[in-house]
Amino acid sequence: MDYEFKSKLAAERERVEDLFEYEGCKVGRGTYGHVYKARRKDGFQKGFVYGLQALEIAEYSAEEKMKRSMH
């Protein structure tokens, strides 16, 4: 992907933090990360409570990536 397209896409993309307000309450843990209680900021579906999962993304060294690609 070229740099200009990627930068433009990132600038136009809606962010979760802009749409939802975290209530600071961790409600559990899913397969890929922690789940938090949240509500929409824009009032859409007022009164609804959402569970938002914060994904944990692992960073691997070049050596680890090489080992993983061999399996």
HTML snippet that shows the backbone in 3Dmol.js (N, CA, C, O; Angstrom):
<script src="https://3Dmol.org/build/3Dmol-min.js"></script>
<div id="view" style="width:600px;height:400px;position:relative"></div>
<script>
const pdb = `
ATOM      1  N   MET A   1       0.845  -1.171   0.000  1.00  0.00           N
ATOM      2  CA  MET A   1       0.000   0.000   0.000  1.00  0.00           C
ATOM      3  C   MET A   1       0.890   1.235   0.000  1.00  0.00           C
ATOM      4  O   MET A   1       1.884   1.288   0.725  1.00  0.00           O
ATOM      5  N   ASP A   2       0.539   2.218  -0.805  1.00  0.00           N
ATOM      6  CA  ASP A   2       1.407   3.384  -0.833  1.00  0.00           C
ATOM      7  C   ASP A   2       1.140   4.300   0.359  1.00  0.00           C
ATOM      8  O   ASP A   2       0.048   4.307   0.928  1.00  0.00           O
ATOM      9  N   TYR A   3       2.143   5.054   0.714  1.00  0.00           N
ATOM     10  CA  TYR A   3       2.128   5.882   1.921  1.00  0.00           C
ATOM     11  C   TYR A   3       1.013   6.932   1.902  1.00  0.00           C
ATOM     12  O   TYR A   3       0.325   7.118   2.906  1.00  0.00           O
ATOM     13  N   GLU A   4       0.829   7.618   0.770  1.00  0.00           N
ATOM     14  CA  GLU A   4      -0.183   8.676   0.678  1.00  0.00           C
ATOM     15  C   GLU A   4      -1.585   8.122   0.889  1.00  0.00           C
ATOM     16  O   GLU A   4      -2.386   8.717   1.609  1.00  0.00           O
ATOM     17  N   PHE A   5      -1.885   6.986   0.265  1.00  0.00           N
ATOM     18  CA  PHE A   5      -3.204   6.370   0.420  1.00  0.00           C
ATOM     19  C   PHE A   5      -3.434   5.962   1.872  1.00  0.00           C
ATOM     20  O   PHE A   5      -4.509   6.187   2.427  1.00  0.00           O
ATOM     21  N   LYS A   6      -2.423   5.364   2.476  1.00  0.00           N
ATOM     22  CA  LYS A   6      -2.534   4.916   3.864  1.00  0.00           C
ATOM     23  C   LYS A   6      -2.742   6.101   4.807  1.00  0.00           C
ATOM     24  O   LYS A   6      -3.540   6.005   5.739  1.00  0.00           O
ATOM     25  N   SER A   7      -2.049   7.203   4.585  1.00  0.00           N
ATOM     26  CA  SER A   7      -2.200   8.401   5.409  1.00  0.00           C
ATOM     27  C   SER A   7      -3.591   9.006   5.259  1.00  0.00           C
ATOM     28  O   SER A   7      -4.205   9.416   6.244  1.00  0.00           O
ATOM     29  N   LYS A   8      -4.084   9.061   4.024  1.00  0.00           N
ATOM     30  CA  LYS A   8      -5.412   9.612   3.758  1.00  0.00           C
ATOM     31  C   LYS A   8      -6.485   8.750   4.420  1.00  0.00           C
ATOM     32  O   LYS A   8      -7.422   9.275   5.022  1.00  0.00           O
ATOM     33  N   LEU A   9      -6.353   7.455   4.311  1.00  0.00           N
ATOM     34  CA  LEU A   9      -7.307   6.527   4.910  1.00  0.00           C
ATOM     35  C   LEU A   9      -7.331   6.680   6.433  1.00  0.00           C
ATOM     36  O   LEU A   9      -8.405   6.693   7.035  1.00  0.00           O
ATOM     37  N   ALA A  10      -6.181   6.793   7.045  1.00  0.00           N
ATOM     38  CA  ALA A  10      -6.091   6.952   8.498  1.00  0.00           C
ATOM     39  C   ALA A  10      -6.747   8.259   8.953  1.00  0.00           C
ATOM     40  O   ALA A  10      -7.382   8.297  10.007  1.00  0.00           O
ATOM     41  N   ALA A  11      -6.597   9.325   8.170  1.00  0.00           N
ATOM     42  CA  ALA A  11      -7.165  10.627   8.520  1.00  0.00           C
ATOM     43  C   ALA A  11      -8.689  10.615   8.408  1.00  0.00           C
ATOM     44  O   ALA A  11      -9.365  11.305   9.171  1.00  0.00           O
ATOM     45  N   GLU A  12      -9.238   9.844   7.473  1.00  0.00           N
ATOM     46  CA  GLU A  12     -10.682   9.816   7.239  1.00  0.00           C
ATOM     47  C   GLU A  12     -11.415   8.794   8.102  1.00  0.00           C
ATOM     48  O   GLU A  12     -12.628   8.896   8.288  1.00  0.00           O
ATOM     49  N   ARG A  13     -10.703   7.828   8.620  1.00  0.00           N
ATOM     50  CA  ARG A  13     -11.314   6.738   9.374  1.00  0.00           C
ATOM     51  C   ARG A  13     -11.867   7.230  10.708  1.00  0.00           C
ATOM     52  O   ARG A  13     -11.216   8.002  11.413  1.00  0.00           O
ATOM     53  N   GLU A  14     -13.079   6.774  11.049  1.00  0.00           N
ATOM     54  CA  GLU A  14     -13.639   7.091  12.360  1.00  0.00           C
ATOM     55  C   GLU A  14     -12.940   6.238  13.406  1.00  0.00           C
ATOM     56  O   GLU A  14     -12.699   5.050  13.196  1.00  0.00           O
ATOM     57  N   ARG A  15     -12.621   6.855  14.527  1.00  0.00           N
ATOM     58  CA  ARG A  15     -11.942   6.142  15.596  1.00  0.00           C
ATOM     59  C   ARG A  15     -12.955   5.720  16.648  1.00  0.00           C
ATOM     60  O   ARG A  15     -13.931   6.425  16.904  1.00  0.00           O
ATOM     61  N   VAL A  16     -12.719   4.579  17.248  1.00  0.00           N
ATOM     62  CA  VAL A  16     -13.610   4.064  18.287  1.00  0.00           C
ATOM     63  C   VAL A  16     -13.739   5.079  19.418  1.00  0.00           C
ATOM     64  O   VAL A  16     -14.826   5.269  19.964  1.00  0.00           O
ATOM     65  N   GLU A  17     -12.637   5.728  19.769  1.00  0.00           N
ATOM     66  CA  GLU A  17     -12.639   6.703  20.850  1.00  0.00           C
ATOM     67  C   GLU A  17     -13.536   7.899  20.550  1.00  0.00           C
ATOM     68  O   GLU A  17     -14.033   8.546  21.472  1.00  0.00           O
ATOM     69  N   ASP A  18     -13.751   8.203  19.255  1.00  0.00           N
ATOM     70  CA  ASP A  18     -14.625   9.301  18.865  1.00  0.00           C
ATOM     71  C   ASP A  18     -16.096   8.904  18.930  1.00  0.00           C
ATOM     72  O   ASP A  18     -16.957   9.764  19.116  1.00  0.00           O
ATOM     73  N   LEU A  19     -16.393   7.627  18.782  1.00  0.00           N
ATOM     74  CA  LEU A  19     -17.771   7.148  18.759  1.00  0.00           C
ATOM     75  C   LEU A  19     -18.292   6.673  20.110  1.00  0.00           C
ATOM     76  O   LEU A  19     -19.487   6.769  20.389  1.00  0.00           O
ATOM     77  N   PHE A  20     -17.397   6.162  20.943  1.00  0.00           N
ATOM     78  CA  PHE A  20     -17.805   5.559  22.205  1.00  0.00           C
ATOM     79  C   PHE A  20     -17.104   6.202  23.386  1.00  0.00           C
ATOM     80  O   PHE A  20     -15.983   6.698  23.276  1.00  0.00           O
ATOM     81  N   GLU A  21     -17.797   6.181  24.526  1.00  0.00           N
ATOM     82  CA  GLU A  21     -17.222   6.648  25.776  1.00  0.00           C
ATOM     83  C   GLU A  21     -17.058   5.441  26.685  1.00  0.00           C
ATOM     84  O   GLU A  21     -18.032   4.791  27.064  1.00  0.00           O
ATOM     85  N   TYR A  22     -15.823   5.158  27.024  1.00  0.00           N
ATOM     86  CA  TYR A  22     -15.552   4.039  27.926  1.00  0.00           C
ATOM     87  C   TYR A  22     -15.994   4.435  29.328  1.00  0.00           C
ATOM     88  O   TYR A  22     -15.755   5.561  29.764  1.00  0.00           O
ATOM     89  N   GLU A  23     -16.631   3.518  30.024  1.00  0.00           N
ATOM     90  CA  GLU A  23     -17.068   3.801  31.384  1.00  0.00           C
ATOM     91  C   GLU A  23     -16.021   3.368  32.404  1.00  0.00           C
ATOM     92  O   GLU A  23     -16.278   3.402  33.608  1.00  0.00           O
ATOM     93  N   GLY A  24     -14.866   2.969  31.942  1.00  0.00           N
ATOM     94  CA  GLY A  24     -13.759   2.626  32.811  1.00  0.00           C
ATOM     95  C   GLY A  24     -13.930   1.309  33.548  1.00  0.00           C
ATOM     96  O   GLY A  24     -13.196   1.015  34.491  1.00  0.00           O
ATOM     97  N   CYS A  25     -14.882   0.536  33.122  1.00  0.00           N
ATOM     98  CA  CYS A  25     -15.195  -0.707  33.815  1.00  0.00           C
ATOM     99  C   CYS A  25     -14.825  -1.900  32.931  1.00  0.00           C
ATOM    100  O   CYS A  25     -15.439  -2.121  31.887  1.00  0.00           O
ATOM    101  N   LYS A  26     -13.834  -2.653  33.350  1.00  0.00           N
ATOM    102  CA  LYS A  26     -13.471  -3.858  32.605  1.00  0.00           C
ATOM    103  C   LYS A  26     -14.475  -4.944  32.997  1.00  0.00           C
ATOM    104  O   LYS A  26     -14.630  -5.256  34.178  1.00  0.00           O
ATOM    105  N   VAL A  27     -15.154  -5.515  32.001  1.00  0.00           N
ATOM    106  CA  VAL A  27     -16.192  -6.505  32.287  1.00  0.00           C
ATOM    107  C   VAL A  27     -15.749  -7.932  32.029  1.00  0.00           C
ATOM    108  O   VAL A  27     -16.452  -8.875  32.393  1.00  0.00           O
ATOM    109  N   GLY A  28     -14.602  -8.102  31.410  1.00  0.00           N
ATOM    110  CA  GLY A  28     -14.137  -9.454  31.163  1.00  0.00           C
ATOM    111  C   GLY A  28     -12.942  -9.497  30.247  1.00  0.00           C
ATOM    112  O   GLY A  28     -12.305  -8.484  29.959  1.00  0.00           O
ATOM    113  N   ARG A  29     -12.661 -10.694  29.804  1.00  0.00           N
ATOM    114  CA  ARG A  29     -11.538 -10.913  28.900  1.00  0.00           C
ATOM    115  C   ARG A  29     -11.994 -11.860  27.808  1.00  0.00           C
ATOM    116  O   ARG A  29     -12.594 -12.899  28.082  1.00  0.00           O
ATOM    117  N   GLY A  30     -11.705 -11.495  26.571  1.00  0.00           N
ATOM    118  CA  GLY A  30     -12.032 -12.344  25.442  1.00  0.00           C
ATOM    119  C   GLY A  30     -10.784 -13.039  24.938  1.00  0.00           C
ATOM    120  O   GLY A  30      -9.718 -12.940  25.547  1.00  0.00           O
ATOM    121  N   THR A  31     -10.917 -13.731  23.842  1.00  0.00           N
ATOM    122  CA  THR A  31      -9.810 -14.474  23.266  1.00  0.00           C
ATOM    123  C   THR A  31      -8.635 -13.573  22.910  1.00  0.00           C
ATOM    124  O   THR A  31      -7.481 -13.963  23.089  1.00  0.00           O
ATOM    125  N   TYR A  32      -8.916 -12.371  22.408  1.00  0.00           N
ATOM    126  CA  TYR A  32      -7.858 -11.505  21.905  1.00  0.00           C
ATOM    127  C   TYR A  32      -7.583 -10.268  22.755  1.00  0.00           C
ATOM    128  O   TYR A  32      -6.762  -9.437  22.366  1.00  0.00           O
ATOM    129  N   GLY A  33      -8.245 -10.121  23.903  1.00  0.00           N
ATOM    130  CA  GLY A  33      -7.983  -8.956  24.736  1.00  0.00           C
ATOM    131  C   GLY A  33      -9.065  -8.723  25.766  1.00  0.00           C
ATOM    132  O   GLY A  33      -9.954  -9.556  25.943  1.00  0.00           O
ATOM    133  N   HIS A  34      -8.992  -7.582  26.452  1.00  0.00           N
ATOM    134  CA  HIS A  34      -9.927  -7.235  27.513  1.00  0.00           C
ATOM    135  C   HIS A  34     -11.192  -6.604  26.933  1.00  0.00           C
ATOM    136  O   HIS A  34     -11.148  -5.970  25.879  1.00  0.00           O
ATOM    137  N   VAL A  35     -12.324  -6.781  27.628  1.00  0.00           N
ATOM    138  CA  VAL A  35     -13.609  -6.235  27.203  1.00  0.00           C
ATOM    139  C   VAL A  35     -14.026  -5.164  28.205  1.00  0.00           C
ATOM    140  O   VAL A  35     -14.005  -5.388  29.415  1.00  0.00           O
ATOM    141  N   TYR A  36     -14.413  -3.976  27.675  1.00  0.00           N
ATOM    142  CA  TYR A  36     -14.783  -2.840  28.508  1.00  0.00           C
ATOM    143  C   TYR A  36     -16.218  -2.405  28.231  1.00  0.00           C
ATOM    144  O   TYR A  36     -16.719  -2.559  27.117  1.00  0.00           O
ATOM    145  N   LYS A  37     -16.870  -1.862  29.252  1.00  0.00           N
ATOM    146  CA  LYS A  37     -18.222  -1.336  29.142  1.00  0.00           C
ATOM    147  C   LYS A  37     -18.151   0.055  28.511  1.00  0.00           C
ATOM    148  O   LYS A  37     -17.303   0.865  28.885  1.00  0.00           O
ATOM    149  N   ALA A  38     -19.056   0.336  27.538  1.00  0.00           N
ATOM    150  CA  ALA A  38     -19.029   1.629  26.848  1.00  0.00           C
ATOM    151  C   ALA A  38     -20.428   2.026  26.386  1.00  0.00           C
ATOM    152  O   ALA A  38     -21.326   1.191  26.278  1.00  0.00           O
ATOM    153  N   ARG A  39     -20.587   3.315  26.116  1.00  0.00           N
ATOM    154  CA  ARG A  39     -21.832   3.866  25.553  1.00  0.00           C
ATOM    155  C   ARG A  39     -21.460   4.764  24.375  1.00  0.00           C
ATOM    156  O   ARG A  39     -20.363   5.320  24.318  1.00  0.00           O
ATOM    157  N   ARG A  40     -22.406   4.894  23.431  1.00  0.00           N
ATOM    158  CA  ARG A  40     -22.164   5.764  22.275  1.00  0.00           C
ATOM    159  C   ARG A  40     -22.209   7.224  22.694  1.00  0.00           C
ATOM    160  O   ARG A  40     -23.030   7.599  23.531  1.00  0.00           O
ATOM    161  N   LYS A  41     -21.347   8.046  22.131  1.00  0.00           N
ATOM    162  CA  LYS A  41     -21.304   9.474  22.434  1.00  0.00           C
ATOM    163  C   LYS A  41     -22.397  10.247  21.700  1.00  0.00           C
ATOM    164  O   LYS A  41     -22.888  11.260  22.199  1.00  0.00           O
ATOM    165  N   ASP A  42     -22.775   9.771  20.524  1.00  0.00           N
ATOM    166  CA  ASP A  42     -23.707  10.527  19.681  1.00  0.00           C
ATOM    167  C   ASP A  42     -25.177  10.335  20.059  1.00  0.00           C
ATOM    168  O   ASP A  42     -26.049  10.918  19.415  1.00  0.00           O
ATOM    169  N   GLY A  43     -25.471   9.540  21.077  1.00  0.00           N
ATOM    170  CA  GLY A  43     -26.846   9.343  21.512  1.00  0.00           C
ATOM    171  C   GLY A  43     -27.615   8.314  20.711  1.00  0.00           C
ATOM    172  O   GLY A  43     -28.778   8.050  21.017  1.00  0.00           O
ATOM    173  N   PHE A  44     -26.999   7.720  19.688  1.00  0.00           N
ATOM    174  CA  PHE A  44     -27.649   6.685  18.891  1.00  0.00           C
ATOM    175  C   PHE A  44     -27.938   5.499  19.801  1.00  0.00           C
ATOM    176  O   PHE A  44     -27.066   5.050  20.546  1.00  0.00           O
ATOM    177  N   GLN A  45     -29.165   4.994  19.737  1.00  0.00           N
ATOM    178  CA  GLN A  45     -29.616   3.893  20.584  1.00  0.00           C
ATOM    179  C   GLN A  45     -29.354   4.220  22.056  1.00  0.00           C
ATOM    180  O   GLN A  45     -28.721   3.455  22.784  1.00  0.00           O
ATOM    181  N   LYS A  46     -29.853   5.361  22.458  1.00  0.00           N
ATOM    182  CA  LYS A  46     -29.648   5.860  23.824  1.00  0.00           C
ATOM    183  C   LYS A  46     -30.065   4.802  24.848  1.00  0.00           C
ATOM    184  O   LYS A  46     -31.113   4.170  24.718  1.00  0.00           O
ATOM    185  N   GLY A  47     -29.239   4.627  25.846  1.00  0.00           N
ATOM    186  CA  GLY A  47     -29.518   3.649  26.889  1.00  0.00           C
ATOM    187  C   GLY A  47     -28.868   2.296  26.646  1.00  0.00           C
ATOM    188  O   GLY A  47     -28.775   1.481  27.565  1.00  0.00           O
ATOM    189  N   PHE A  48     -28.417   2.047  25.424  1.00  0.00           N
ATOM    190  CA  PHE A  48     -27.757   0.777  25.128  1.00  0.00           C
ATOM    191  C   PHE A  48     -26.346   0.779  25.715  1.00  0.00           C
ATOM    192  O   PHE A  48     -25.657   1.800  25.705  1.00  0.00           O
ATOM    193  N   VAL A  49     -25.943  -0.343  26.210  1.00  0.00           N
ATOM    194  CA  VAL A  49     -24.588  -0.510  26.738  1.00  0.00           C
ATOM    195  C   VAL A  49     -23.864  -1.474  25.807  1.00  0.00           C
ATOM    196  O   VAL A  49     -24.425  -2.493  25.403  1.00  0.00           O
ATOM    197  N   TYR A  50     -22.630  -1.156  25.472  1.00  0.00           N
ATOM    198  CA  TYR A  50     -21.837  -1.960  24.557  1.00  0.00           C
ATOM    199  C   TYR A  50     -20.645  -2.559  25.282  1.00  0.00           C
ATOM    200  O   TYR A  50     -20.151  -2.004  26.264  1.00  0.00           O
ATOM    201  N   GLY A  51     -20.203  -3.675  24.791  1.00  0.00           N
ATOM    202  CA  GLY A  51     -18.947  -4.256  25.241  1.00  0.00           C
ATOM    203  C   GLY A  51     -17.933  -4.091  24.128  1.00  0.00           C
ATOM    204  O   GLY A  51     -18.117  -4.635  23.039  1.00  0.00           O
ATOM    205  N   LEU A  52     -16.875  -3.355  24.382  1.00  0.00           N
ATOM    206  CA  LEU A  52     -15.829  -3.134  23.373  1.00  0.00           C
ATOM    207  C   LEU A  52     -14.572  -3.879  23.776  1.00  0.00           C
ATOM    208  O   LEU A  52     -14.104  -3.775  24.910  1.00  0.00           O
ATOM    209  N   GLN A  53     -14.037  -4.629  22.835  1.00  0.00           N
ATOM    210  CA  GLN A  53     -12.840  -5.407  23.115  1.00  0.00           C
ATOM    211  C   GLN A  53     -11.608  -4.674  22.600  1.00  0.00           C
ATOM    212  O   GLN A  53     -11.525  -4.313  21.427  1.00  0.00           O
ATOM    213  N   ALA A  54     -10.656  -4.464  23.500  1.00  0.00           N
ATOM    214  CA  ALA A  54      -9.373  -3.859  23.141  1.00  0.00           C
ATOM    215  C   ALA A  54      -8.443  -4.995  22.733  1.00  0.00           C
ATOM    216  O   ALA A  54      -8.051  -5.815  23.565  1.00  0.00           O
ATOM    217  N   LEU A  55      -8.095  -5.040  21.463  1.00  0.00           N
ATOM    218  CA  LEU A  55      -7.276  -6.129  20.944  1.00  0.00           C
ATOM    219  C   LEU A  55      -5.823  -5.977  21.347  1.00  0.00           C
ATOM    220  O   LEU A  55      -5.262  -4.882  21.323  1.00  0.00           O
ATOM    221  N   GLU A  56      -5.234  -7.086  21.713  1.00  0.00           N
ATOM    222  CA  GLU A  56      -3.812  -7.107  22.037  1.00  0.00           C
ATOM    223  C   GLU A  56      -3.066  -7.566  20.792  1.00  0.00           C
ATOM    224  O   GLU A  56      -3.300  -8.662  20.285  1.00  0.00           O
ATOM    225  N   ILE A  57      -2.176  -6.726  20.311  1.00  0.00           N
ATOM    226  CA  ILE A  57      -1.425  -7.037  19.100  1.00  0.00           C
ATOM    227  C   ILE A  57       0.017  -7.323  19.492  1.00  0.00           C
ATOM    228  O   ILE A  57       0.708  -6.470  20.050  1.00  0.00           O
ATOM    229  N   ALA A  58       0.449  -8.522  19.194  1.00  0.00           N
ATOM    230  CA  ALA A  58       1.809  -8.931  19.549  1.00  0.00           C
ATOM    231  C   ALA A  58       2.796  -8.452  18.494  1.00  0.00           C
ATOM    232  O   ALA A  58       2.521  -8.507  17.295  1.00  0.00           O
ATOM    233  N   GLU A  59       3.916  -7.995  18.946  1.00  0.00           N
ATOM    234  CA  GLU A  59       5.004  -7.611  18.058  1.00  0.00           C
ATOM    235  C   GLU A  59       6.065  -8.704  18.119  1.00  0.00           C
ATOM    236  O   GLU A  59       6.505  -9.095  19.200  1.00  0.00           O
ATOM    237  N   TYR A  60       6.467  -9.184  16.967  1.00  0.00           N
ATOM    238  CA  TYR A  60       7.468 -10.238  16.902  1.00  0.00           C
ATOM    239  C   TYR A  60       8.743  -9.696  16.264  1.00  0.00           C
ATOM    240  O   TYR A  60       8.703  -8.837  15.384  1.00  0.00           O
ATOM    241  N   SER A  61       9.862 -10.214  16.726  1.00  0.00           N
ATOM    242  CA  SER A  61      11.139  -9.838  16.121  1.00  0.00           C
ATOM    243  C   SER A  61      11.240 -10.505  14.757  1.00  0.00           C
ATOM    244  O   SER A  61      10.462 -11.408  14.448  1.00  0.00           O
ATOM    245  N   ALA A  62      12.178 -10.073  13.952  1.00  0.00           N
ATOM    246  CA  ALA A  62      12.386 -10.657  12.623  1.00  0.00           C
ATOM    247  C   ALA A  62      12.685 -12.152  12.747  1.00  0.00           C
ATOM    248  O   ALA A  62      12.232 -12.949  11.926  1.00  0.00           O
ATOM    249  N   GLU A  63      13.444 -12.527  13.767  1.00  0.00           N
ATOM    250  CA  GLU A  63      13.784 -13.931  13.979  1.00  0.00           C
ATOM    251  C   GLU A  63      12.543 -14.755  14.313  1.00  0.00           C
ATOM    252  O   GLU A  63      12.375 -15.862  13.800  1.00  0.00           O
ATOM    253  N   GLU A  64      11.672 -14.218  15.172  1.00  0.00           N
ATOM    254  CA  GLU A  64      10.437 -14.925  15.533  1.00  0.00           C
ATOM    255  C   GLU A  64       9.520 -15.070  14.322  1.00  0.00           C
ATOM    256  O   GLU A  64       8.891 -16.112  14.142  1.00  0.00           O
ATOM    257  N   LYS A  65       9.442 -14.020  13.481  1.00  0.00           N
ATOM    258  CA  LYS A  65       8.611 -14.076  12.277  1.00  0.00           C
ATOM    259  C   LYS A  65       9.114 -15.175  11.353  1.00  0.00           C
ATOM    260  O   LYS A  65       8.324 -15.914  10.764  1.00  0.00           O
ATOM    261  N   MET A  66      10.437 -15.278  11.229  1.00  0.00           N
ATOM    262  CA  MET A  66      11.027 -16.303  10.368  1.00  0.00           C
ATOM    263  C   MET A  66      10.676 -17.700  10.888  1.00  0.00           C
ATOM    264  O   MET A  66      10.309 -18.580  10.108  1.00  0.00           O
ATOM    265  N   LYS A  67      10.786 -17.900  12.190  1.00  0.00           N
ATOM    266  CA  LYS A  67      10.459 -19.191  12.783  1.00  0.00           C
ATOM    267  C   LYS A  67       8.998 -19.540  12.558  1.00  0.00           C
ATOM    268  O   LYS A  67       8.671 -20.680  12.225  1.00  0.00           O
ATOM    269  N   ARG A  68       8.108 -18.551  12.742  1.00  0.00           N
ATOM    270  CA  ARG A  68       6.684 -18.802  12.568  1.00  0.00           C
ATOM    271  C   ARG A  68       6.338 -19.123  11.117  1.00  0.00           C
ATOM    272  O   ARG A  68       5.459 -19.945  10.860  1.00  0.00           O
ATOM    273  N   SER A  69       7.011 -18.491  10.178  1.00  0.00           N
ATOM    274  CA  SER A  69       6.699 -18.733   8.763  1.00  0.00           C
ATOM    275  C   SER A  69       7.170 -20.118   8.308  1.00  0.00           C
ATOM    276  O   SER A  69       6.687 -20.633   7.299  1.00  0.00           O
ATOM    277  N   MET A  70       8.096 -20.716   9.032  1.00  0.00           N
ATOM    278  CA  MET A  70       8.613 -22.030   8.660  1.00  0.00           C
ATOM    279  C   MET A  70       7.677 -23.142   9.102  1.00  0.00           C
ATOM    280  O   MET A  70       7.782 -24.260   8.596  1.00  0.00           O
ATOM    281  N   HIS A  71       6.764 -22.874  10.031  1.00  0.00           N
ATOM    282  CA  HIS A  71       5.854 -23.914  10.530  1.00  0.00           C
ATOM    283  C   HIS A  71       4.571 -23.970   9.760  1.00  0.00           C
ATOM    284  O   HIS A  71       3.706 -24.792  10.061  1.00  0.00           O
TER     285      HIS A  71
END
`;
const viewer = $3Dmol.createViewer("view");
viewer.addModel(pdb, "pdb");
viewer.setStyle({}, {cartoon: {color: "spectrum"}});
viewer.zoomTo();
viewer.render();
</script>
